[in-house]
Amino acid sequence: MTASHNHRREDYKLTTRDVASIFFYTRKTFVLAFVGVIVGALLVALLAPPVYQVTARLVVKPRIETPLLFDSGNSSVSMLDKVEQQTLNTVVYLLRSSDVVGEVVRKHNLADSNDETDILKETGSLMGRITAEPLSLSNIIEVELKGGDPIEITEQMNTLLDTYIEYHIKVNQEYSGSLNFFEQQADLYKNRYNELTNRVADARKRLNLANPEIQADNNLNVVRDLEIRKAQLASQMKSEGQRISQLQNAANNVGDEALASLPQAVRETYPALIEMERTLAQLIINVRRARSDFKDSSKPVLDAELQYENMRRQISVYILNVVKSLRIGQGAIQEEIAALEEQINASRATVGQISSNAVLLQRIEFERDLAEKNYRLYEAKREEARINSEKDRSLFANVSIASRPQTPASPWFPRRGLIMMLAIPLAFIVAIAASIIAYSLDHTVRNPTDVHLRTRLRLLGTLDAV
């Protein structure tokens, strides 16, 4: 009997109709599961906040065995043929280190700069969104960063790469700070040079100094010309005094041939005196002739003597007028000499002031020239240090940026089309699984297949409903 029972159990086979009937009986479960998956996918595709992803790649060059020192002209550099896995892992670790990521947090103001706890929190959050892995069979490291703002994460990725390169060089570099020193000194002397240049311009304007040497020479020439003019006036003054003295003597001695003692230059200057002298001589002759021909008290003698006295008075008056005119001229000369004295003193004072101001200006110009020389020196040293620093960086920076991130145009998640394409087969799978589970948990006997599945007995027949 047992053998016959086993034979009946083995003879029964599950048909396609039996399988289809499972989904017929659990069609509600199937539909609900299918629709639930589709609706869930739609909700995720439509309501989930977009997440963007940027990607960059770093290339790790063969490691430098003997680095080039700053200003070392004869150092040699040797490099390995390939990059070790240990080196790649070190780059990945340093790239995601708190020092590098924390600097990105500070530069982008992702946390309060005065709150270290907030900085550490944001640093940990940013580190969780950074993925860095070496690509297989290469010396390239792919770096990924996810976030909600595509422009912001692109900028953060660029900052992360630049910060890491600087950090990598700083860690490996033995000498640093020379370029910063020369930059500080160059800027210091540049500001000093500009300040002194402005002071020179202000001093020239305030002191009215265009060219102190030429101005001093011009004032000295003025003093020389004034001294010459003063000497000429003094000589003229002396000559006028002598002329006055001679004319006064002549006026006191008119009739005693005093006019004949006048210098020829005076006589030529006043030709009327010559005519008066001739007339006076003739009158003297007339007086003598009248005295010899007539009595002393006679009319011809008196008339001759009267004419002679009148001429003497005329000559005296004329000479006194000339002397008066000469004295007036002396007064004018004295005034001019006094004015020349003032001009000479003022010009000499100006020369002294120019010399004093020139010394002050020369001191400022000397300081300016010294500042300019130092500025040019440190500027050249800064350029030299920059070139050496770039050479130094090129040797130490065995990690370089192979490709920078591009701002993503579409979100990395959710991708609506892909989600819906995957949701349909997934919905079928989930619905089928739900139907099978629901059917297996339900012990109701509905058809001959259920009899076999539940009892493992072969169905012999069925009775119609009574």
Number of C-alpha atoms within 10 A of each C-alpha: 6 7 8 9 13 13 12 14 16 12 9 14 10 10 10 8 9 15 12 10 15 16 20 13 14 19 15 13 21 24 18 15 21 23 16 15 21 21 15 14 21 16 11 17 19 13 10 11 12 17 16 22 23 24 20 20 21 22 18 23 18 17 20 15 11 13 18 21 18 17 13 10 8 8 11 11 11 11 13 11 9 12 16 14 12 9 15 20 15 11 21 19 13 15 24 22 15 17 15 23 26 22 17 24 23 15 14 12 11 15 19 13 13 8 9 11 12 14 20 16 13 19 24 16 12 21 18 12 12 20 15 20 16 20 12 8 6 13 20 21 23 18 23 18 22 22 20 15 15 21 16 13 22 24 17 22 24 18 19 24 24 16 19 24 22 14 17 19 20 15 10 12 18 12 11 13 10 15 18 13 14 22 18 13 19 23 14 15 22 20 15 19 21 14 13 20 19 13 16 19 14 12 18 17 11 9 15 13 18 12 11 21 14 11 17 21 12 14 21 17 13 16 21 14 13 19 17 12 15 21 13 13 18 16 12 15 21 13 13 17 16 12 19 20 13 19 23 17 16 21 21 13 14 20 18 10 13 16 21 14 13 17 13 10 9 13 15 12 10 13 11 13 20 14 11 17 21 12 15 23 15 13 20 18 14 19 21 15 14 20 18 11 12 13 12 12 9 12 12 18 21 16 14 19 19 14 17 22 17 12 19 21 14 13 22 19 13 16 21 16 12 17 21 13 13 17 16 12 15 20 13 13 17 16 12 15 21 13 14 18 16 12 16 21 13 14 21 17 13 16 21 14 14 22 16 13 18 20 13 14 21 14 13 17 16 13 16 22 15 15 23 21 15 19 22 15 15 23 19 14 19 22 14 15 23 17 13 18 21 13 16 22 18 14 19 22 22 16 23 17 16 13 12 16 20 17 17 16 9 13 18 15 17 18 15 14 10 10 16 17 11 13 19 16 14 16 23 18 16 17 25 21 15 20 24 18 13 17 16 12 9 10 11 11 12 10 12 16 22 16 15 17 14 12 11 16 18 19 16 6 6 8 5 4 4 3
